[in-house]
């Protein structure tokens, strides 16, 4: 497969992953309610993104590091909002 298409798929996946958290952040912030968010699920998600970011750093794969670091930050915001709006 052409490398351009492979990179396009990777960029598309990264964009989808990174933007997928924003609707939840806006909903929690607007409603000041995070009761429907699973604390265990987001704790596990944050842990997963820490591991993915570390894995990317060990491989020196900066696309993996950057996309997962952004996802880590956004999922950590949701986790923080969950703690704030208990």
mmCIF file as gemmi writes it, N, C-alpha and C atoms, coordinates in Angstrom:
data_model
loop_
_atom_site.group_PDB
_atom_site.id
_atom_site.type_symbol
_atom_site.label_atom_id
_atom_site.label_alt_id
_atom_site.label_comp_id
_atom_site.label_asym_id
_atom_site.label_entity_id
_atom_site.label_seq_id
_atom_site.pdbx_PDB_ins_code
_atom_site.Cartn_x
_atom_site.Cartn_y
_atom_site.Cartn_z
_atom_site.occupancy
_atom_site.B_iso_or_equiv
_atom_site.pdbx_formal_charge
_atom_site.auth_seq_id
_atom_site.auth_asym_id
_atom_site.pdbx_PDB_model_num
ATOM 1 N N . UNK Axp A 1 ? 0.845 -1.176 0 1 0 ? 1 A 1
ATOM 2 C CA . UNK Axp A 1 ? 0 0 0 1 0 ? 1 A 1
ATOM 3 C C . UNK Axp A 1 ? 0.889 1.238 0 1 0 ? 1 A 1
ATOM 4 N N . UNK Axp A 2 ? 0.458 2.259 -0.684 1 0 ? 2 A 1
ATOM 5 C CA . UNK Axp A 2 ? 1.21 3.502 -0.775 1 0 ? 2 A 1
ATOM 6 C C . UNK Axp A 2 ? 1.351 4.157 0.6 1 0 ? 2 A 1
ATOM 7 N N . UNK Axp A 3 ? 2.55 4.637 0.911 1 0 ? 3 A 1
ATOM 8 C CA . UNK Axp A 3 ? 2.832 5.222 2.22 1 0 ? 3 A 1
ATOM 9 C C . UNK Axp A 3 ? 1.949 6.437 2.513 1 0 ? 3 A 1
ATOM 10 N N . UNK Axp A 4 ? 1.56 7.178 1.489 1 0 ? 4 A 1
ATOM 11 C CA . UNK Axp A 4 ? 0.68 8.332 1.673 1 0 ? 4 A 1
ATOM 12 C C . UNK Axp A 4 ? -0.661 7.883 2.254 1 0 ? 4 A 1
ATOM 13 N N . UNK Axp A 5 ? -1.208 6.785 1.745 1 0 ? 5 A 1
ATOM 14 C CA . UNK Axp A 5 ? -2.489 6.274 2.243 1 0 ? 5 A 1
ATOM 15 C C . UNK Axp A 5 ? -2.356 5.734 3.662 1 0 ? 5 A 1
ATOM 16 N N . UNK Axp A 6 ? -1.245 5.089 3.939 1 0 ? 6 A 1
ATOM 17 C CA . UNK Axp A 6 ? -1.007 4.577 5.29 1 0 ? 6 A 1
ATOM 18 C C . UNK Axp A 6 ? -0.951 5.737 6.279 1 0 ? 6 A 1
ATOM 19 N N . UNK Axp A 7 ? -0.225 6.788 5.931 1 0 ? 7 A 1
ATOM 20 C CA . UNK Axp A 7 ? -0.146 7.954 6.807 1 0 ? 7 A 1
ATOM 21 C C . UNK Axp A 7 ? -1.494 8.659 6.935 1 0 ? 7 A 1
ATOM 22 N N . UNK Axp A 8 ? -2.266 8.702 5.857 1 0 ? 8 A 1
ATOM 23 C CA . UNK Axp A 8 ? -3.59 9.326 5.896 1 0 ? 8 A 1
ATOM 24 C C . UNK Axp A 8 ? -4.513 8.582 6.857 1 0 ? 8 A 1
ATOM 25 N N . UNK Axp A 9 ? -4.432 7.257 6.841 1 0 ? 9 A 1
ATOM 26 C CA . UNK Axp A 9 ? -5.23 6.452 7.776 1 0 ? 9 A 1
ATOM 27 C C . UNK Axp A 9 ? -4.803 6.743 9.213 1 0 ? 9 A 1
ATOM 28 N N . UNK Axp A 10 ? -3.509 6.825 9.448 1 0 ? 10 A 1
ATOM 29 C CA . UNK Axp A 10 ? -2.998 7.118 10.782 1 0 ? 10 A 1
ATOM 30 C C . UNK Axp A 10 ? -3.411 8.498 11.272 1 0 ? 10 A 1
ATOM 31 N N . UNK Axp A 11 ? -3.328 9.489 10.398 1 0 ? 11 A 1
ATOM 32 C CA . UNK Axp A 11 ? -3.745 10.846 10.762 1 0 ? 11 A 1
ATOM 33 C C . UNK Axp A 11 ? -5.237 10.879 11.044 1 0 ? 11 A 1
ATOM 34 N N . UNK Axp A 12 ? -6.024 10.212 10.207 1 0 ? 12 A 1
ATOM 35 C CA . UNK Axp A 12 ? -7.476 10.153 10.435 1 0 ? 12 A 1
ATOM 36 C C . UNK Axp A 12 ? -7.824 9.503 11.767 1 0 ? 12 A 1
ATOM 37 N N . UNK Axp A 13 ? -7.146 8.417 12.075 1 0 ? 13 A 1
ATOM 38 C CA . UNK Axp A 13 ? -7.381 7.732 13.349 1 0 ? 13 A 1
ATOM 39 C C . UNK Axp A 13 ? -7.002 8.626 14.525 1 0 ? 13 A 1
ATOM 40 N N . UNK Axp A 14 ? -5.874 9.318 14.415 1 0 ? 14 A 1
ATOM 41 C CA . UNK Axp A 14 ? -5.426 10.205 15.49 1 0 ? 14 A 1
ATOM 42 C C . UNK Axp A 14 ? -6.412 11.349 15.699 1 0 ? 14 A 1
ATOM 43 N N . UNK Axp A 15 ? -6.893 11.94 14.623 1 0 ? 15 A 1
ATOM 44 C CA . UNK Axp A 15 ? -7.848 13.04 14.732 1 0 ? 15 A 1
ATOM 45 C C . UNK Axp A 15 ? -9.146 12.564 15.372 1 0 ? 15 A 1
ATOM 46 N N . UNK Axp A 16 ? -9.64 11.417 14.949 1 0 ? 16 A 1
ATOM 47 C CA . UNK Axp A 16 ? -10.867 10.868 15.546 1 0 ? 16 A 1
ATOM 48 C C . UNK Axp A 16 ? -10.675 10.596 17.035 1 0 ? 16 A 1
ATOM 49 N N . UNK Axp A 17 ? -9.561 9.991 17.385 1 0 ? 17 A 1
ATOM 50 C CA . UNK Axp A 17 ? -9.291 9.689 18.794 1 0 ? 17 A 1
ATOM 51 C C . UNK Axp A 17 ? -9.192 10.952 19.628 1 0 ? 17 A 1
ATOM 52 N N . UNK Axp A 18 ? -8.472 11.944 19.099 1 0 ? 18 A 1
ATOM 53 C CA . UNK Axp A 18 ? -8.258 13.167 19.869 1 0 ? 18 A 1
ATOM 54 C C . UNK Axp A 18 ? -9.535 13.978 20.037 1 0 ? 18 A 1
ATOM 55 N N . UNK Axp A 19 ? -10.373 14.005 19.014 1 0 ? 19 A 1
ATOM 56 C CA . UNK Axp A 19 ? -11.591 14.82 19.114 1 0 ? 19 A 1
ATOM 57 C C . UNK Axp A 19 ? -12.748 14.093 19.786 1 0 ? 19 A 1
ATOM 58 N N . UNK Axp A 20 ? -12.63 12.807 19.977 1 0 ? 20 A 1
ATOM 59 C CA . UNK Axp A 20 ? -13.747 12.04 20.536 1 0 ? 20 A 1
ATOM 60 C C . UNK Axp A 20 ? -14.076 12.413 21.979 1 0 ? 20 A 1
ATOM 61 N N . UNK Axp A 21 ? -13.133 12.989 22.687 1 0 ? 21 A 1
ATOM 62 C CA . UNK Axp A 21 ? -13.361 13.339 24.09 1 0 ? 21 A 1
ATOM 63 C C . UNK Axp A 21 ? -14.031 14.699 24.266 1 0 ? 21 A 1
ATOM 64 N N . UNK Axp A 22 ? -13.941 15.567 23.27 1 0 ? 22 A 1
ATOM 65 C CA . UNK Axp A 22 ? -14.427 16.939 23.45 1 0 ? 22 A 1
ATOM 66 C C . UNK Axp A 22 ? -15.938 17.042 23.673 1 0 ? 22 A 1
ATOM 67 N N . UNK Axp A 23 ? -16.784 16.272 22.998 1 0 ? 23 A 1
ATOM 68 C CA . UNK Axp A 23 ? -18.222 16.399 23.302 1 0 ? 23 A 1
ATOM 69 C C . UNK Axp A 23 ? -18.543 16.06 24.761 1 0 ? 23 A 1
ATOM 70 N N . UNK Axp A 24 ? -17.864 15.071 25.306 1 0 ? 24 A 1
ATOM 71 C CA . UNK Axp A 24 ? -18.103 14.691 26.705 1 0 ? 24 A 1
ATOM 72 C C . UNK Axp A 24 ? -17.641 15.798 27.649 1 0 ? 24 A 1
ATOM 73 N N . UNK Axp A 25 ? -16.495 16.403 27.358 1 0 ? 25 A 1
ATOM 74 C CA . UNK Axp A 25 ? -16 17.505 28.187 1 0 ? 25 A 1
ATOM 75 C C . UNK Axp A 25 ? -16.994 18.658 28.187 1 0 ? 25 A 1
ATOM 76 N N . UNK Axp A 26 ? -17.47 19.05 26.996 1 0 ? 26 A 1
ATOM 77 C CA . UNK Axp A 26 ? -18.427 20.155 26.905 1 0 ? 26 A 1
ATOM 78 C C . UNK Axp A 26 ? -19.733 19.836 27.619 1 0 ? 26 A 1
ATOM 79 N N . UNK Axp A 27 ? -20.202 18.603 27.489 1 0 ? 27 A 1
ATOM 80 C CA . UNK Axp A 27 ? -21.452 18.199 28.145 1 0 ? 27 A 1
ATOM 81 C C . UNK Axp A 27 ? -21.313 18.268 29.667 1 0 ? 27 A 1
ATOM 82 N N . UNK Axp A 28 ? -20.245 17.733 30.19 1 0 ? 28 A 1
ATOM 83 C CA . UNK Axp A 28 ? -20.038 17.758 31.644 1 0 ? 28 A 1
ATOM 84 C C . UNK Axp A 28 ? -19.924 19.196 32.131 1 0 ? 28 A 1
ATOM 85 N N . UNK Axp A 29 ? -19.15 20.008 31.414 1 0 ? 29 A 1
ATOM 86 C CA . UNK Axp A 29 ? -18.941 21.392 31.841 1 0 ? 29 A 1
ATOM 87 C C . UNK Axp A 29 ? -20.249 22.184 31.79 1 0 ? 29 A 1
ATOM 88 N N . UNK Axp A 30 ? -21.017 22.02 30.716 1 0 ? 30 A 1
ATOM 89 C CA . UNK Axp A 30 ? -22.273 22.748 30.541 1 0 ? 30 A 1
ATOM 90 C C . UNK Axp A 30 ? -23.293 22.369 31.606 1 0 ? 30 A 1
ATOM 91 N N . UNK Axp A 31 ? -23.408 21.073 31.886 1 0 ? 31 A 1
ATOM 92 C CA . UNK Axp A 31 ? -24.413 20.586 32.834 1 0 ? 31 A 1
ATOM 93 C C . UNK Axp A 31 ? -23.919 20.565 34.275 1 0 ? 31 A 1
ATOM 94 N N . UNK Axp A 32 ? -22.609 20.729 34.472 1 0 ? 32 A 1
ATOM 95 C CA . UNK Axp A 32 ? -22.012 20.642 35.816 1 0 ? 32 A 1
ATOM 96 C C . UNK Axp A 32 ? -22.402 19.327 36.495 1 0 ? 32 A 1
ATOM 97 N N . UNK Axp A 33 ? -22.414 18.285 35.688 1 0 ? 33 A 1
ATOM 98 C CA . UNK Axp A 33 ? -22.821 16.961 36.171 1 0 ? 33 A 1
ATOM 99 C C . UNK Axp A 33 ? -22.008 15.893 35.449 1 0 ? 33 A 1
ATOM 100 N N . UNK Axp A 34 ? -21.343 15.059 36.216 1 0 ? 34 A 1
ATOM 101 C CA . UNK Axp A 34 ? -20.556 13.973 35.637 1 0 ? 34 A 1
ATOM 102 C C . UNK Axp A 34 ? -21.005 12.623 36.184 1 0 ? 34 A 1
ATOM 103 N N . UNK Axp A 35 ? -22.22 12.57 36.692 1 0 ? 35 A 1
ATOM 104 C CA . UNK Axp A 35 ? -22.693 11.332 37.316 1 0 ? 35 A 1
ATOM 105 C C . UNK Axp A 35 ? -22.796 10.178 36.325 1 0 ? 35 A 1
ATOM 106 N N . UNK Axp A 36 ? -22.994 10.481 35.038 1 0 ? 36 A 1
ATOM 107 C CA . UNK Axp A 36 ? -23.123 9.406 34.057 1 0 ? 36 A 1
ATOM 108 C C . UNK Axp A 36 ? -21.779 8.893 33.545 1 0 ? 36 A 1
ATOM 109 N N . UNK Axp A 37 ? -20.691 9.517 33.975 1 0 ? 37 A 1
ATOM 110 C CA . UNK Axp A 37 ? -19.35 9.108 33.545 1 0 ? 37 A 1
ATOM 111 C C . UNK Axp A 37 ? -18.815 8.052 34.506 1 0 ? 37 A 1
ATOM 112 N N . UNK Axp A 38 ? -18.3 6.986 33.951 1 0 ? 38 A 1
ATOM 113 C CA . UNK Axp A 38 ? -17.744 5.909 34.765 1 0 ? 38 A 1
ATOM 114 C C . UNK Axp A 38 ? -16.329 6.267 35.234 1 0 ? 38 A 1
ATOM 115 N N . UNK Axp A 39 ? -16.163 6.372 36.542 1 0 ? 39 A 1
ATOM 116 C CA . UNK Axp A 39 ? -14.856 6.684 37.117 1 0 ? 39 A 1
ATOM 117 C C . UNK Axp A 39 ? -13.843 5.594 36.779 1 0 ? 39 A 1
ATOM 118 N N . UNK Axp A 40 ? -14.226 4.347 36.913 1 0 ? 40 A 1
ATOM 119 C CA . UNK Axp A 40 ? -13.312 3.225 36.622 1 0 ? 40 A 1
ATOM 120 C C . UNK Axp A 40 ? -12.873 3.233 35.16 1 0 ? 40 A 1
ATOM 121 N N . UNK Axp A 41 ? -13.831 3.487 34.273 1 0 ? 41 A 1
ATOM 122 C CA . UNK Axp A 41 ? -13.517 3.473 32.847 1 0 ? 41 A 1
ATOM 123 C C . UNK Axp A 41 ? -12.525 4.571 32.498 1 0 ? 41 A 1
ATOM 124 N N . UNK Axp A 42 ? -12.726 5.782 33.006 1 0 ? 42 A 1
ATOM 125 C CA . UNK Axp A 42 ? -11.808 6.858 32.666 1 0 ? 42 A 1
ATOM 126 C C . UNK Axp A 42 ? -10.475 6.722 33.392 1 0 ? 42 A 1
ATOM 127 N N . UNK Axp A 43 ? -10.455 6.137 34.577 1 0 ? 43 A 1
ATOM 128 C CA . UNK Axp A 43 ? -9.18 5.855 35.243 1 0 ? 43 A 1
ATOM 129 C C . UNK Axp A 43 ? -8.375 4.861 34.406 1 0 ? 43 A 1
ATOM 130 N N . UNK Axp A 44 ? -9.047 3.855 33.885 1 0 ? 44 A 1
ATOM 131 C CA . UNK Axp A 44 ? -8.388 2.869 33.022 1 0 ? 44 A 1
ATOM 132 C C . UNK Axp A 44 ? -7.959 3.499 31.698 1 0 ? 44 A 1
ATOM 133 N N . UNK Axp A 45 ? -8.784 4.379 31.148 1 0 ? 45 A 1
ATOM 134 C CA . UNK Axp A 45 ? -8.45 5.066 29.902 1 0 ? 45 A 1
ATOM 135 C C . UNK Axp A 45 ? -7.208 5.937 30.079 1 0 ? 45 A 1
ATOM 136 N N . UNK Axp A 46 ? -7.155 6.69 31.162 1 0 ? 46 A 1
ATOM 137 C CA . UNK Axp A 46 ? -5.984 7.53 31.442 1 0 ? 46 A 1
ATOM 138 C C . UNK Axp A 46 ? -4.741 6.656 31.577 1 0 ? 46 A 1
ATOM 139 N N . UNK Axp A 47 ? -4.861 5.549 32.288 1 0 ? 47 A 1
ATOM 140 C CA . UNK Axp A 47 ? -3.729 4.626 32.435 1 0 ? 47 A 1
ATOM 141 C C . UNK Axp A 47 ? -3.278 4.098 31.077 1 0 ? 47 A 1
ATOM 142 N N . UNK Axp A 48 ? -4.231 3.735 30.245 1 0 ? 48 A 1
ATOM 143 C CA . UNK Axp A 48 ? -3.906 3.253 28.902 1 0 ? 48 A 1
ATOM 144 C C . UNK Axp A 48 ? -3.159 4.294 28.083 1 0 ? 48 A 1
ATOM 145 N N . UNK Axp A 49 ? -3.601 5.547 28.151 1 0 ? 49 A 1
ATOM 146 C CA . UNK Axp A 49 ? -2.928 6.601 27.393 1 0 ? 49 A 1
ATOM 147 C C . UNK Axp A 49 ? -1.538 6.909 27.948 1 0 ? 49 A 1
ATOM 148 N N . UNK Axp A 50 ? -1.351 6.768 29.253 1 0 ? 50 A 1
ATOM 149 C CA . UNK Axp A 50 ? -0.002 6.91 29.823 1 0 ? 50 A 1
ATOM 150 C C . UNK Axp A 50 ? 0.902 5.835 29.228 1 0 ? 50 A 1
ATOM 151 N N . UNK Axp A 51 ? 0.404 4.613 29.174 1 0 ? 51 A 1
ATOM 152 C CA . UNK Axp A 51 ? 1.201 3.509 28.631 1 0 ? 51 A 1
ATOM 153 C C . UNK Axp A 51 ? 1.47 3.683 27.139 1 0 ? 51 A 1
ATOM 154 N N . UNK Axp A 52 ? 0.45 4.104 26.35 1 0 ? 52 A 1
ATOM 155 C CA . UNK Axp A 52 ? 0.646 4.328 24.916 1 0 ? 52 A 1
ATOM 156 C C . UNK Axp A 52 ? 1.652 5.444 24.666 1 0 ? 52 A 1
ATOM 157 N N . UNK Axp A 53 ? 1.571 6.514 25.451 1 0 ? 53 A 1
ATOM 158 C CA . UNK Axp A 53 ? 2.509 7.617 25.294 1 0 ? 53 A 1
ATOM 159 C C . UNK Axp A 53 ? 3.928 7.158 25.632 1 0 ? 53 A 1
ATOM 160 N N . UNK Axp A 54 ? 4.054 6.384 26.693 1 0 ? 54 A 1
ATOM 161 C CA . UNK Axp A 54 ? 5.364 5.837 27.065 1 0 ? 54 A 1
ATOM 162 C C . UNK Axp A 54 ? 5.901 4.908 25.985 1 0 ? 54 A 1
ATOM 163 N N . UNK Axp A 55 ? 5.038 4.062 25.458 1 0 ? 55 A 1
ATOM 164 C CA . UNK Axp A 55 ? 5.416 3.129 24.394 1 0 ? 55 A 1
ATOM 165 C C . UNK Axp A 55 ? 5.914 3.899 23.164 1 0 ? 55 A 1
ATOM 166 N N . UNK Axp A 56 ? 5.181 4.927 22.777 1 0 ? 56 A 1
ATOM 167 C CA . UNK Axp A 56 ? 5.598 5.742 21.644 1 0 ? 56 A 1
ATOM 168 C C . UNK Axp A 56 ? 6.936 6.415 21.884 1 0 ? 56 A 1
ATOM 169 N N . UNK Axp A 57 ? 7.149 6.884 23.117 1 0 ? 57 A 1
ATOM 170 C CA . UNK Axp A 57 ? 8.427 7.521 23.449 1 0 ? 57 A 1
ATOM 171 C C . UNK Axp A 57 ? 9.57 6.51 23.378 1 0 ? 57 A 1
ATOM 172 N N . UNK Axp A 58 ? 9.33 5.307 23.88 1 0 ? 58 A 1
ATOM 173 C CA . UNK Axp A 58 ? 10.369 4.27 23.819 1 0 ? 58 A 1
ATOM 174 C C . UNK Axp A 58 ? 10.706 3.895 22.38 1 0 ? 58 A 1
ATOM 175 N N . UNK Axp A 59 ? 9.704 3.915 21.507 1 0 ? 59 A 1
ATOM 176 C CA . UNK Axp A 59 ? 9.93 3.632 20.087 1 0 ? 59 A 1
ATOM 177 C C . UNK Axp A 59 ? 10.433 4.858 19.328 1 0 ? 59 A 1
ATOM 178 N N . UNK Axp A 60 ? 10.412 6.004 19.978 1 0 ? 60 A 1
ATOM 179 C CA . UNK Axp A 60 ? 10.717 7.283 19.352 1 0 ? 60 A 1
ATOM 180 C C . UNK Axp A 60 ? 9.797 7.534 18.163 1 0 ? 60 A 1
ATOM 181 N N . UNK Axp A 61 ? 8.544 7.185 18.35 1 0 ? 61 A 1
ATOM 182 C CA . UNK Axp A 61 ? 7.518 7.408 17.328 1 0 ? 61 A 1
ATOM 183 C C . UNK Axp A 61 ? 6.684 8.606 17.773 1 0 ? 61 A 1
ATOM 184 N N . UNK Axp A 62 ? 7.076 9.786 17.301 1 0 ? 62 A 1
ATOM 185 C CA . UNK Axp A 62 ? 6.451 11.012 17.781 1 0 ? 62 A 1
ATOM 186 C C . UNK Axp A 62 ? 4.986 11.139 17.386 1 0 ? 62 A 1
ATOM 187 N N . UNK Axp A 63 ? 4.527 10.572 16.266 1 0 ? 63 A 1
ATOM 188 C CA . UNK Axp A 63 ? 3.084 10.602 16.011 1 0 ? 63 A 1
ATOM 189 C C . UNK Axp A 63 ? 2.285 9.845 17.089 1 0 ? 63 A 1
ATOM 190 N N . UNK Axp A 64 ? 2.824 8.717 17.539 1 0 ? 64 A 1
ATOM 191 C CA . UNK Axp A 64 ? 2.16 7.964 18.615 1 0 ? 64 A 1
ATOM 192 C C . UNK Axp A 64 ? 2.209 8.768 19.904 1 0 ? 64 A 1
ATOM 193 N N . UNK Axp A 65 ? 3.348 9.374 20.199 1 0 ? 65 A 1
ATOM 194 C CA . UNK Axp A 65 ? 3.494 10.154 21.432 1 0 ? 65 A 1
ATOM 195 C C . UNK Axp A 65 ? 2.529 11.327 21.437 1 0 ? 65 A 1
ATOM 196 N N . UNK Axp A 66 ? 2.524 12.109 20.38 1 0 ? 66 A 1
ATOM 197 C CA . UNK Axp A 66 ? 1.72 13.34 20.353 1 0 ? 66 A 1
ATOM 198 C C . UNK Axp A 66 ? 0.23 13.027 20.404 1 0 ? 66 A 1
ATOM 199 N N . UNK Axp A 67 ? -0.235 12.108 19.573 1 0 ? 67 A 1
ATOM 200 C CA . UNK Axp A 67 ? -1.673 11.821 19.55 1 0 ? 67 A 1
ATOM 201 C C . UNK Axp A 67 ? -2.142 11.231 20.882 1 0 ? 67 A 1
ATOM 202 N N . UNK Axp A 68 ? -1.351 10.365 21.46 1 0 ? 68 A 1
ATOM 203 C CA . UNK Axp A 68 ? -1.749 9.769 22.74 1 0 ? 68 A 1
ATOM 204 C C . UNK Axp A 68 ? -1.588 10.733 23.902 1 0 ? 68 A 1
ATOM 205 N N . UNK Axp A 69 ? -0.64 11.645 23.824 1 0 ? 69 A 1
ATOM 206 C CA . UNK Axp A 69 ? -0.501 12.665 24.87 1 0 ? 69 A 1
ATOM 207 C C . UNK Axp A 69 ? -1.703 13.608 24.856 1 0 ? 69 A 1
ATOM 208 N N . UNK Axp A 70 ? -2.18 13.958 23.67 1 0 ? 70 A 1
ATOM 209 C CA . UNK Axp A 70 ? -3.388 14.794 23.566 1 0 ? 70 A 1
ATOM 210 C C . UNK Axp A 70 ? -4.588 14.04 24.131 1 0 ? 70 A 1
ATOM 211 N N . UNK Axp A 71 ? -4.733 12.768 23.759 1 0 ? 71 A 1
ATOM 212 C CA . UNK Axp A 71 ? -5.827 11.957 24.298 1 0 ? 71 A 1
ATOM 213 C C . UNK Axp A 71 ? -5.711 11.809 25.816 1 0 ? 71 A 1
ATOM 214 N N . UNK Axp A 72 ? -4.499 11.654 26.304 1 0 ? 72 A 1
ATOM 215 C CA . UNK Axp A 72 ? -4.264 11.573 27.736 1 0 ? 72 A 1
ATOM 216 C C . UNK Axp A 72 ? -4.729 12.853 28.431 1 0 ? 72 A 1
ATOM 217 N N . UNK Axp A 73 ? -4.359 13.987 27.88 1 0 ? 73 A 1
ATOM 218 C CA . UNK Axp A 73 ? -4.755 15.263 28.485 1 0 ? 73 A 1
ATOM 219 C C . UNK Axp A 73 ? -6.276 15.416 28.495 1 0 ? 73 A 1
ATOM 220 N N . UNK Axp A 74 ? -6.924 15.096 27.386 1 0 ? 74 A 1
ATOM 221 C CA . UNK Axp A 74 ? -8.378 15.249 27.315 1 0 ? 74 A 1
ATOM 222 C C . UNK Axp A 74 ? -9.106 14.27 28.234 1 0 ? 74 A 1
ATOM 223 N N . UNK Axp A 75 ? -8.646 13.04 28.287 1 0 ? 75 A 1
ATOM 224 C CA . UNK Axp A 75 ? -9.294 12.079 29.177 1 0 ? 75 A 1
ATOM 225 C C . UNK Axp A 75 ? -9.011 12.414 30.638 1 0 ? 75 A 1
ATOM 226 N N . UNK Axp A 76 ? -7.843 13.001 30.911 1 0 ? 76 A 1
ATOM 227 C CA . UNK Axp A 76 ? -7.549 13.449 32.275 1 0 ? 76 A 1
ATOM 228 C C . UNK Axp A 76 ? -8.462 14.611 32.674 1 0 ? 76 A 1
ATOM 229 N N . UNK Axp A 77 ? -8.798 15.478 31.714 1 0 ? 77 A 1
ATOM 230 C CA . UNK Axp A 77 ? -9.757 16.557 31.991 1 0 ? 77 A 1
ATOM 231 C C . UNK Axp A 77 ? -11.107 15.961 32.387 1 0 ? 77 A 1
ATOM 232 N N . UNK Axp A 78 ? -11.557 14.962 31.656 1 0 ? 78 A 1
ATOM 233 C CA . UNK Axp A 78 ? -12.834 14.313 31.997 1 0 ? 78 A 1
ATOM 234 C C . UNK Axp A 78 ? -12.749 13.684 33.375 1 0 ? 78 A 1
ATOM 235 N N . UNK Axp A 79 ? -11.661 13.03 33.671 1 0 ? 79 A 1
ATOM 236 C CA . UNK Axp A 79 ? -11.472 12.424 34.993 1 0 ? 79 A 1
ATOM 237 C C . UNK Axp A 79 ? -11.484 13.504 36.08 1 0 ? 79 A 1
ATOM 238 N N . UNK Axp A 80 ? -10.816 14.614 35.813 1 0 ? 80 A 1
ATOM 239 C CA . UNK Axp A 80 ? -10.817 15.719 36.766 1 0 ? 80 A 1
ATOM 240 C C . UNK Axp A 80 ? -12.206 16.31 36.962 1 0 ? 80 A 1
ATOM 241 N N . UNK Axp A 81 ? -12.958 16.459 35.875 1 0 ? 81 A 1
ATOM 242 C CA . UNK Axp A 81 ? -14.33 16.963 35.974 1 0 ? 81 A 1
ATOM 243 C C . UNK Axp A 81 ? -15.217 15.984 36.727 1 0 ? 81 A 1
ATOM 244 N N . UNK Axp A 82 ? -14.959 14.704 36.554 1 0 ? 82 A 1
ATOM 245 C CA . UNK Axp A 82 ? -15.713 13.687 37.301 1 0 ? 82 A 1
ATOM 246 C C . UNK Axp A 82 ? -15.475 13.874 38.791 1 0 ? 82 A 1
ATOM 247 N N . UNK Axp A 83 ? -14.241 14.137 39.175 1 0 ? 83 A 1
ATOM 248 C CA . UNK Axp A 83 ? -13.926 14.341 40.591 1 0 ? 83 A 1
ATOM 249 C C . UNK Axp A 83 ? -14.547 15.657 41.096 1 0 ? 83 A 1
ATOM 250 N N . UNK Axp A 84 ? -14.512 16.686 40.257 1 0 ? 84 A 1
ATOM 251 C CA . UNK Axp A 84 ? -15.02 17.999 40.659 1 0 ? 84 A 1
ATOM 252 C C . UNK Axp A 84 ? -16.548 18.008 40.825 1 0 ? 84 A 1
ATOM 253 N N . UNK Axp A 85 ? -17.256 17.388 39.908 1 0 ? 85 A 1
ATOM 254 C CA . UNK Axp A 85 ? -18.715 17.434 39.899 1 0 ? 85 A 1
ATOM 255 C C . UNK Axp A 85 ? -19.329 16.138 40.428 1 0 ? 85 A 1
ATOM 256 N N . UNK Axp A 86 ? -18.778 15.603 41.491 1 0 ? 86 A 1
ATOM 257 C CA . UNK Axp A 86 ? -19.311 14.378 42.085 1 0 ? 86 A 1
ATOM 258 C C . UNK Axp A 86 ? -20.68 14.595 42.628 1 0 ? 86 A 1
